[in-house]
Amino acid sequence: MTRTPVHIVTGAPSATRALVERLLAARPGWAKLAPVGCPCCTGRVETQIALARLLRDPRPERVLLELADEQHLAALQRALGEWPLARYVESASVIRLPRDSEIVPEALGA
């Protein structure tokens, strides 16, 4: 069985949402998951269930998982690599966008 790549997108919520929507528009076979709550702690089971439902027919080519708080990144990656999810998904790249507090006017050309 082929495992579905899961890319984690983290950064400023507005930026991650915009990037994910742009990627989904360009790649109709892709899907997104935006977990409610912490996807590795209190919301781990909910994230696993939501991802399992997303992987049912029609199975997406890739999944973009939005992560609001990068401090949970390592735990989320571990969860993706553990049974039962590891049978169906493979952890792919992490796309890090700047947080709102990291964006300075000079970076915007202002």
C-alpha positions, 0 to 999 in steps of 0.5 A: 500500500502506498502511504500518503505524504503529509506536509506540515505548514506552520507559521502565521495563521493567515499566511499558512491559510493563504499558502494552503489555499493556493496550493489546493487550488493548483493541486486538486488531488491534495487535501488539507487538515487544520486540527482544532486544539493541540494536535499532539497533546489534548487533540491527538486522538481528534487529529488521528481520527480526522486524518483517518477520515480524510484518507478514505476514498477518494484518497488524496495525493498529499495532505497539508496539515496546518500547525498553528504552534511550532512548539508541538512540531516534534510531537506531531511528527512522532505521532505521524510516525507511530502506529496506526498512522504510520501505515497510511501516511509518511511525514514529508516536508515541513514548510515554515512561514514567518510568524506575525511577530517575525515580520518586520517592515524592512522585510516587506520593503516598507 
